[in-house]
Amino acid sequence: MLTAAQRALLRSVSELAHCNPFLPERVELERAVLGAEFHEGEPVWSQQPEDPERPRENVWRIAAKLEALVEQVRGNASGQELPLYEDAVLHLLYQRYYPKFFAAGFGAQAGSPGRWNFYREFLADWNHFRVPSGDPRHTFACFRQIQRAFEQVFRDIIGGSMPAARLRASIWQSIFTHDMRRYRRTLYSRMGEFATLITGPSGTGKELVARAIAQSRYVPFDERRMAFADEDAASFFPINISALSPTLVESELFGHRRGSFTGAAADRKGWLEMCPESGSVFLDELGDLDPAIQVKLLRVIETRTFHPVGDTAGRQFHGKLITATNRDLAALIRKGQFREDLYYRLCSDQVATPSLAEQLADSPGVLRDLVFYMSRRVAGPEAEELAPEVMDWILANLGADYAWPGNYRELEQCVKNVLIRRNYRPSGAGPSDAVEELTLDVRNGRLSADELLSRYVTLVYSRTGSYEETARRLGLDRRTVKAKIDGNFLRALRRAGA
């Protein structure tokens, strides 16, 4: 029989093993397992620019604690204790083999033959611990999927703010659902049946989210070949609907027969046909999809079948469908531009990407981290010098409260512009933008008398560059001019060159 302390520890480990790793609840569960040994750290898991490879101390402390506990309990658990013992063993095995999965999938051994041969070692541990139920091959495949999903989400979705943490957690649910136990039992083989709809403003990383989901799907392990099925097959098939004509979108998606339209010189398989069972087709800019293709896509979702353009023979779609849009689909439905029945087939799983402004409102320090990551991406080893330069330029010219209407894409362009020209001009900022905005505000009566005076004083000051000259022109005291300057409006005028 287990002691009360052992049973309590196993319950905590069981909850930890099945929680969403990107939610703050993980921290509390680690605290429950470790007690006084818990090491305080950041409230959510996010990649840190100073030391991205820094190990998570609590993870390894828990693994060390489980080593001793599992050996004590092995062979002594029974009845209702068996599931708790099994969860503890699986958690221990996952942590024990995580470095090997990483090396085989992302590290030095990636792509090399025989990189999964450590399955034999894993199987020996499985038998040693007498895992009460389950298939070791399936568990091995689940471990690889969990490790791959964690790396994809952790490394691609950057930011220590709660909006970024919630996005990572939402992606995790899209891959595994909220119930990891149910997923491992049965749903692992059915997640391709559920379409995922990604919504959010332009430039917020919707394609990154789609790739993370697509490249984190379950792939069975073949024990005889010591390899995963479809290991070398492509898994992500993207189509940008707004960049192609309806005819080309239809051809890319469904394929076509030779002569079915002008320019169709040969038969061509579409992404729906080429996509393997473990792959995903991604439709970006879904709101621009032609109504005739919407009807065909609805049939694909309902029956999993389609017909290439100009062909009467049906084909099967075996993969997963992921879509994304920055448009208001509900408004398009009301206007008759998007099918309501298609929308309800696509929204069984939804992920919303936050704007950069939402991240910064929650955690202003995230801007510095994002600038560092983007500097590393565009300048490699020069990032250490470039990132501070970019931050200094942003604070001096755009201000800490700049709204970043272009989101992460705009921030990346800013980093590149500062790298090349030591300057950045927000897109769409023509020479009269700020003045036109002031004119519209006046015309529509949106400004108080004090606000109007402040903006006008600021406008004149932006032209003269002198408090004294501005005061002379407006017949005001110099101190009044200085007090009335609107810093945000002045920066907008300077950005626009007004």
C-alpha positions as CSV (number, residue, x, y, z in Angstrom):
1,M,0.0,0.0,0.0
2,L,1.2,3.5,-0.7
3,T,1.6,6.0,2.0
4,A,-0.7,9.1,2.2
5,A,2.3,11.3,1.2
6,Q,3.1,9.1,-1.8
7,R,-0.5,9.1,-3.0
8,A,-0.8,12.9,-2.7
9,L,2.5,13.3,-4.6
10,L,1.3,10.9,-7.4
11,R,-2.0,12.8,-7.7
12,S,-0.1,16.1,-8.1
13,V,2.2,14.6,-10.7
14,S,-0.8,13.1,-12.6
15,E,-2.4,16.6,-12.9
16,L,0.9,18.1,-13.9
17,A,1.5,15.4,-16.6
18,H,-1.8,16.3,-18.3
19,C,-2.0,20.1,-17.9
20,N,-1.5,22.7,-20.6
21,P,2.2,23.6,-20.2
22,F,1.7,27.2,-21.4
23,L,-0.9,28.2,-18.8
24,P,0.0,29.6,-15.4
25,E,-1.6,26.6,-13.7
26,R,1.4,24.6,-14.6
27,V,3.5,26.7,-12.2
28,E,1.1,26.0,-9.3
29,L,1.2,22.2,-10.1
30,E,5.0,22.2,-10.1
31,R,4.8,24.0,-6.7
32,A,2.5,21.3,-5.4
33,V,4.9,18.5,-6.5
34,L,8.1,20.1,-5.3
35,G,7.0,22.0,-2.1
36,A,10.0,23.7,-0.5
37,E,12.2,22.6,-3.4
38,F,10.2,24.7,-5.9
39,H,12.3,27.3,-7.7
40,E,10.6,30.6,-8.4
41,G,10.7,31.7,-12.0
42,E,8.6,33.4,-14.7
43,P,4.8,33.0,-14.4
44,V,4.5,31.5,-17.9
45,W,6.8,29.6,-20.2
46,S,8.3,31.9,-22.8
47,Q,11.6,31.9,-24.6
48,Q,14.0,34.4,-23.0
49,P,16.3,36.4,-25.3
50,E,19.2,36.4,-22.8
51,D,19.5,32.6,-22.6
52,P,17.0,30.7,-24.9
53,E,18.5,27.3,-24.0
54,R,18.3,27.9,-20.2
55,P,16.9,24.7,-18.6
56,R,13.8,24.8,-16.5
57,E,15.0,23.9,-13.1
58,N,11.7,22.7,-11.8
59,V,11.3,20.2,-14.7
60,W,14.5,18.4,-13.8
61,R,13.9,18.6,-10.0
62,I,10.6,16.9,-10.5
63,A,12.2,14.2,-12.7
64,A,14.8,13.5,-10.0
65,K,12.1,13.3,-7.4
66,L,10.1,10.9,-9.6
67,E,13.1,8.6,-10.1
68,A,13.1,7.6,-6.5
69,L,9.4,7.5,-6.0
70,V,8.6,5.3,-9.1
71,E,11.2,2.8,-8.0
72,Q,9.6,2.6,-4.6
73,V,6.1,2.2,-5.9
74,R,7.0,-0.2,-8.8
75,G,5.1,-3.5,-8.2
76,N,3.3,-2.1,-5.1
77,A,0.5,0.0,-6.7
78,S,-2.9,-1.7,-7.2
79,G,-6.5,-0.8,-7.8
80,Q,-7.2,3.0,-8.0
81,E,-3.5,3.6,-7.4
82,L,-2.5,2.0,-10.8
83,P,-3.5,5.0,-13.0
84,L,-1.6,7.4,-10.7
85,Y,1.5,5.2,-10.9
86,E,1.2,4.9,-14.7
87,D,0.9,8.7,-15.1
88,A,4.0,9.1,-12.9
89,V,6.0,6.6,-15.0
90,L,4.9,8.3,-18.3
91,H,5.9,11.7,-17.0
92,L,9.3,10.3,-15.9
93,L,9.9,8.6,-19.2
94,Y,9.0,11.6,-21.2
95,Q,11.5,13.8,-19.2
96,R,14.1,11.1,-19.4
97,Y,13.8,10.8,-23.2
98,Y,13.1,14.4,-24.0
99,P,16.8,15.1,-24.9
100,K,16.9,12.1,-27.3
101,F,13.7,13.2,-29.0
102,F,15.1,16.7,-29.4
103,A,18.4,15.5,-30.8
104,A,16.6,13.2,-33.3
105,G,14.0,15.9,-34.4
106,F,15.7,19.2,-34.0
107,G,19.3,18.7,-33.0
108,A,22.5,17.1,-34.3
109,Q,20.9,13.8,-35.3
110,A,18.0,15.3,-37.2
111,G,17.5,13.6,-40.6
112,S,20.1,10.9,-39.9
113,P,19.3,7.2,-40.4
114,G,18.7,5.3,-37.2
115,R,18.0,8.3,-35.1
116,W,14.9,6.6,-33.6
117,N,16.8,3.5,-32.6
118,F,16.6,4.6,-28.9
119,Y,13.1,3.1,-29.0
120,R,14.7,-0.1,-27.9
121,E,16.1,1.6,-24.8
122,F,12.7,3.2,-24.2
123,L,11.0,-0.2,-24.6
124,A,13.3,-1.7,-22.0
125,D,12.4,1.1,-19.5
126,W,8.7,0.5,-20.3
127,N,9.0,-3.2,-19.4
128,H,11.2,-2.4,-16.3
129,F,8.5,-0.1,-14.9
130,R,5.7,-2.5,-15.8
131,V,3.5,0.1,-17.3
132,P,-0.1,-1.1,-16.5
133,S,-1.7,-0.3,-19.8
134,G,-1.2,1.1,-23.3
135,D,0.9,0.4,-26.3
136,P,4.6,1.4,-26.1
137,R,4.7,2.3,-29.8
138,H,1.7,4.6,-29.5
139,T,3.2,6.2,-26.3
140,F,6.5,6.7,-28.1
141,A,4.6,8.4,-31.0
142,C,2.7,10.6,-28.5
143,F,6.0,11.6,-26.8
144,R,7.5,12.6,-30.0
145,Q,4.4,14.6,-30.9
146,I,4.4,16.4,-27.5
147,Q,8.0,17.2,-27.8
148,R,7.7,18.5,-31.3
149,A,4.6,20.5,-30.5
150,F,6.3,22.1,-27.5
151,E,9.3,23.1,-29.6
152,Q,7.2,24.5,-32.4
153,V,4.9,26.6,-30.1
154,F,7.7,27.7,-27.7
155,R,10.1,28.8,-30.3
156,D,7.8,30.4,-32.8
157,I,5.3,32.2,-30.6
158,I,7.4,34.8,-28.8
159,G,6.5,37.1,-25.8
160,G,6.2,36.9,-22.1
161,S,2.9,38.7,-21.9
162,M,-0.4,36.9,-20.9
163,P,-1.9,37.5,-24.4
164,A,1.1,35.6,-25.9
165,A,0.8,32.9,-23.2
166,R,-2.9,32.5,-23.9
167,L,-2.1,32.1,-27.7
168,R,0.5,29.4,-27.0
169,A,-2.0,27.6,-24.7
170,S,-4.7,27.9,-27.4
171,I,-2.5,26.4,-30.0
172,W,-1.7,23.5,-27.6
173,Q,-5.5,22.9,-27.3
174,S,-5.9,22.9,-31.0
175,I,-3.3,20.1,-31.2
176,F,-4.3,18.0,-28.2
177,T,-7.7,19.3,-27.0
178,H,-8.1,20.3,-23.4
179,D,-8.1,16.7,-22.2
180,M,-4.7,15.0,-22.9
181,R,-6.0,11.6,-21.5
182,R,-8.8,11.5,-24.0
183,Y,-6.5,12.6,-26.7
184,R,-4.1,9.7,-26.0
185,R,-6.9,7.2,-25.8
186,T,-8.8,7.9,-29.0
187,L,-8.7,11.4,-30.4
188,Y,-5.1,11.3,-31.6
189,S,-6.4,9.6,-34.8
190,R,-9.4,12.0,-35.3
191,M,-8.0,15.5,-35.0
192,G,-7.6,15.8,-38.7
193,E,-11.4,15.7,-39.0
194,F,-11.7,19.1,-37.2
195,A,-11.0,22.2,-39.2
196,T,-9.2,25.1,-37.4
197,L,-10.0,28.7,-38.1
198,I,-7.4,31.3,-37.1
199,T,-8.6,34.9,-36.8
200,G,-6.8,38.1,-36.0
201,P,-5.5,41.4,-37.4
202,S,-3.1,41.4,-40.3
203,G,0.5,40.9,-39.3
204,T,-0.1,39.0,-36.1
205,G,1.4,35.7,-37.1
206,K,-1.6,33.6,-38.3
207,E,0.6,31.6,-40.6
208,L,3.1,30.9,-37.8
209,V,0.1,29.5,-35.8
210,A,-1.0,27.4,-38.8
211,R,2.5,26.0,-39.2
212,A,2.8,25.2,-35.6
213,I,-0.4,23.2,-35.6
214,A,0.3,21.5,-39.0
215,Q,3.8,20.4,-38.0
216,S,2.7,19.1,-34.6
217,R,0.3,16.4,-35.7
218,Y,0.4,12.8,-34.6
219,V,2.4,10.4,-36.7
220,P,2.4,6.6,-35.9
221,F,5.7,4.8,-35.1
222,D,6.7,1.7,-37.1
223,E,8.6,-0.6,-34.8
224,R,9.9,-2.8,-37.7
225,R,11.4,0.1,-39.6
226,M,12.4,2.0,-36.5
227,A,10.8,5.1,-38.2
228,F,7.7,7.2,-38.2
229,A,5.2,6.9,-41.0
230,D,5.3,9.7,-43.6
231,E,8.4,10.9,-42.0
232,D,9.9,12.6,-45.1
233,A,6.6,13.7,-46.6
234,A,5.6,17.4,-46.8
235,S,3.1,18.3,-44.0
236,F,2.1,21.9,-44.8
237,F,0.4,23.0,-48.0
238,P,-0.3,26.8,-47.9
239,I,-2.5,28.8,-50.4
240,N,-2.8,32.6,-50.1
241,I,-6.3,33.1,-51.6
242,S,-5.9,36.9,-52.1
243,A,-2.7,36.4,-54.2
244,L,-4.3,34.2,-56.8
245,S,-7.2,34.4,-59.2
246,P,-10.2,32.2,-58.4
247,T,-9.2,29.8,-61.2
248,L,-5.7,29.4,-59.9
249,V,-7.0,29.0,-56.3
250,E,-9.3,26.2,-57.5
251,S,-6.5,24.5,-59.4
252,E,-4.0,24.8,-56.4
253,L,-6.6,23.3,-54.1
254,F,-8.4,20.7,-56.1
255,G,-6.0,20.1,-59.0
256,H,-7.1,19.9,-62.7
257,R,-7.1,17.8,-65.8
258,R,-5.3,18.8,-68.9
259,G,-7.3,21.3,-71.1
260,S,-9.8,22.0,-68.4
261,F,-9.0,25.8,-68.7
262,T,-6.7,28.0,-70.7
263,G,-3.1,27.3,-69.7
264,A,-3.9,23.8,-68.2
265,A,-1.2,22.1,-70.4
266,A,-1.0,19.0,-68.3
267,D,-2.8,17.1,-65.4
268,R,-1.9,18.5,-62.0
269,K,-2.6,17.2,-58.5
270,G,-3.9,19.8,-56.1
271,W,-2.9,20.2,-52.4
272,L,-6.0,18.3,-51.2
273,E,-4.8,15.2,-53.1
274,M,-1.1,15.6,-52.3
275,C,-1.7,16.1,-48.6
276,P,-0.9,13.0,-46.6
277,E,-3.1,11.9,-43.6
278,S,-0.7,13.6,-41.2
279,G,-0.5,16.8,-43.3
280,S,-2.5,20.0,-43.4
281,V,-3.8,22.3,-46.1
282,F,-3.8,26.0,-45.1
283,L,-6.0,28.6,-46.7
284,D,-4.9,32.1,-45.9
285,E,-7.2,35.1,-46.5
286,L,-10.3,33.0,-46.3
287,G,-12.6,36.0,-46.5
288,D,-11.5,36.5,-50.1
289,L,-12.6,33.0,-51.2
290,D,-14.8,33.0,-54.3
291,P,-18.4,31.9,-53.6
292,A,-18.3,29.1,-56.2
293,I,-15.2,27.6,-54.4
294,Q,-16.9,28.0,-51.1
295,V,-19.5,25.5,-52.2
296,K,-16.9,23.0,-53.2
297,L,-14.9,23.5,-50.0
298,L,-18.1,22.9,-48.0
299,R,-18.4,19.5,-49.7
300,V,-14.8,18.6,-48.9
301,I,-15.5,19.3,-45.2
302,E,-18.8,17.4,-45.2
303,T,-17.8,14.3,-47.2
304,R,-14.0,14.4,-47.3
305,T,-14.3,14.1,-51.1
306,F,-13.6,16.4,-54.1
307,H,-13.2,16.5,-57.8
308,P,-10.3,18.0,-59.7
309,V,-11.3,20.7,-62.2
310,G,-12.4,19.0,-65.4
311,D,-12.5,15.5,-63.9
312,T,-15.6,13.4,-62.9
313,A,-13.7,11.0,-60.7
314,G,-13.8,11.8,-57.0
315,R,-10.8,12.0,-54.7
316,Q,-10.4,11.6,-51.0
317,F,-8.9,14.3,-48.7
318,H,-7.2,12.7,-45.8
319,G,-5.5,15.6,-44.1
320,K,-6.5,18.5,-41.9
321,L,-7.9,21.9,-43.1
322,I,-6.6,25.1,-41.5
323,T,-7.9,28.5,-42.5
324,A,-7.1,32.1,-41.5
325,T,-8.6,35.5,-42.0
326,N,-8.3,39.1,-40.7
327,R,-11.8,39.9,-41.9
328,D,-15.1,39.9,-40.0
329,L,-16.7,36.8,-41.4
330,A,-20.0,37.5,-39.5
331,A,-20.2,40.8,-41.5
332,L,-19.5,39.0,-44.7
333,I,-22.2,36.5,-44.0
334,R,-24.7,39.4,-43.4
335,K,-23.7,40.9,-46.8
336,G,-24.1,37.5,-48.5
337,Q,-20.4,37.3,-49.4
338,F,-19.6,34.3,-47.2
339,R,-21.7,31.1,-46.7
340,E,-23.0,30.7,-43.2
341,D,-23.0,26.9,-43.5
342,L,-19.3,26.9,-44.5
343,Y,-18.5,29.2,-41.5
344,Y,-20.1,26.7,-39.1
345,R,-18.1,23.9,-40.6
346,L,-14.9,25.8,-40.2
347,C,-15.2,27.1,-36.7
348,S,-15.3,23.9,-34.7
349,D,-11.8,25.0,-33.5
350,Q,-10.8,28.7,-33.3
351,V,-7.6,30.4,-32.5
352,A,-7.4,34.2,-32.1
353,T,-4.0,35.9,-32.5
354,P,-3.6,39.1,-30.4
355,S,-2.3,42.3,-31.8
356,L,1.1,43.7,-30.8
357,A,-0.6,46.5,-29.0
358,E,-2.4,44.0,-26.8
359,Q,0.9,42.4,-25.9
360,L,2.5,45.7,-25.1
361,A,-0.4,46.9,-23.1
362,D,-0.1,43.8,-20.9
363,S,3.7,43.8,-20.7
364,P,5.6,46.8,-22.2
365,G,8.9,45.1,-21.8
366,V,7.9,42.6,-24.4
367,L,8.9,45.1,-27.1
368,R,12.6,44.9,-26.2
369,D,12.4,41.0,-26.4
370,L,10.6,41.1,-29.8
371,V,13.2,43.6,-31.2
372,F,16.0,41.3,-30.0
373,Y,14.4,38.2,-31.7
374,M,13.8,40.0,-34.9
375,S,17.3,41.5,-34.9
376,R,18.7,38.0,-34.5
377,R,16.5,36.8,-37.4
378,V,17.6,39.6,-39.8
379,A,21.2,40.2,-38.6
380,G,22.4,37.0,-37.0
381,P,25.4,37.6,-34.9
382,E,25.0,41.4,-35.2
383,A,21.8,41.2,-33.1
384,E,23.6,42.1,-29.8
385,E,24.5,45.5,-31.3
386,L,21.5,46.0,-33.6
387,A,18.7,45.5,-31.0
388,P,19.7,48.4,-28.7
389,E,20.1,50.6,-31.7
390,V,16.6,49.8,-32.9
391,M,15.1,50.3,-29.4
392,D,16.8,53.7,-29.0
393,W,15.5,54.7,-32.4
394,I,12.0,53.6,-31.7
395,L,11.8,55.4,-28.3
396,A,13.3,58.6,-29.8
397,N,11.2,58.7,-32.9
398,L,8.0,56.7,-32.4
399,G,7.7,56.7,-28.7
400,A,7.0,53.9,-26.2
401,D,3.2,54.3,-26.8
402,Y,3.3,53.8,-30.6
403,A,0.4,51.6,-31.6
404,W,2.1,49.4,-34.2
405,P,-0.9,49.2,-36.5
406,G,1.0,46.7,-38.8
407,N,1.7,44.5,-35.7
408,Y,4.6,42.1,-35.7
409,R,5.1,42.4,-39.5
410,E,5.5,46.2,-39.1
411,L,8.0,45.8,-36.2
412,E,10.1,43.5,-38.3
413,Q,10.1,46.0,-41.2
414,C,11.2,48.7,-38.7
415,V,14.1,46.5,-37.5
416,K,15.2,46.0,-41.2
417,N,14.8,49.7,-42.0
418,V,16.9,50.8,-39.0
419,L,19.5,48.2,-39.9
420,I,19.8,49.5,-43.5
421,R,19.0,53.2,-43.2
422,R,18.9,54.0,-39.5
423,N,15.4,55.2,-40.1
424,Y,11.9,53.9,-40.5
425,R,8.8,55.6,-41.8
426,P,5.4,54.0,-41.0
427,S,3.6,52.9,-44.2
428,G,0.8,55.1,-45.3
429,A,2.1,58.2,-43.5
430,G,1.9,60.8,-46.2
431,P,2.9,64.4,-45.6
432,S,-0.6,65.5,-44.7
433,D,-1.9,62.5,-42.7
434,A,-1.6,64.1,-39.3
435,V,-3.0,67.4,-40.5
436,E,-5.9,65.6,-42.3
437,E,-6.7,63.7,-39.1
438,L,-6.8,67.0,-37.2
439,T,-9.1,68.5,-39.9
440,L,-11.5,65.5,-39.7
441,D,-11.6,65.8,-35.9
442,V,-12.4,69.5,-36.1
443,R,-15.0,68.9,-38.9
444,N,-16.8,66.2,-36.9
445,G,-16.6,68.1,-33.6
446,R,-14.5,65.5,-31.8
447,L,-12.2,67.9,-30.0
448,S,-12.7,70.1,-26.9
449,A,-11.7,73.7,-27.1
450,D,-8.6,72.9,-25.0
451,E,-7.7,69.9,-27.2
452,L,-8.1,72.0,-30.3
453,L,-5.8,74.7,-29.0
454,S,-3.2,72.1,-28.0
455,R,-3.2,70.5,-31.4
456,Y,-3.0,73.8,-33.2
457,V,-0.2,75.1,-31.0
458,T,1.6,71.8,-31.7
459,L,1.1,72.1,-35.4
460,V,2.5,75.6,-35.6
461,Y,5.4,74.5,-33.3
462,S,6.2,71.6,-35.6
463,R,6.7,74.2,-38.5
464,T,8.7,76.8,-36.6
465,G,10.7,74.6,-34.2
466,S,10.7,77.5,-31.7
467,Y,8.6,78.2,-28.7
468,E,9.3,82.0,-29.1
469,E,8.2,82.1,-32.8
470,T,5.1,80.0,-32.1
471,A,4.1,82.3,-29.3
472,R,4.7,85.4,-31.5
473,R,2.6,83.9,-34.4
474,L,-0.3,82.9,-32.1
475,G,-0.2,85.8,-29.7
476,L,0.4,83.6,-26.7
477,D,2.9,83.5,-23.9
478,R,6.0,81.3,-24.4
479,R,5.2,79.3,-21.3
480,T,1.6,78.7,-22.5
481,V,3.0,77.3,-25.8
482,K,5.4,75.0,-24.0
483,A,2.6,73.7,-21.7
484,K,0.2,73.1,-24.6
485,I,2.5,70.9,-26.8
486,D,0.9,67.5,-27.4
487,G,3.8,65.0,-27.5
488,N,1.9,62.2,-29.3
489,F,0.6,64.6,-32.0
490,L,4.0,66.2,-32.4
491,R,5.6,62.7,-33.0
492,A,2.8,61.9,-35.5
493,L,3.5,65.2,-37.4
494,R,7.3,64.5,-37.5
495,R,6.7,60.9,-38.7
496,A,4.5,62.2,-41.5
497,G,7.0,65.0,-42.3
498,A,4.2,67.6,-41.9
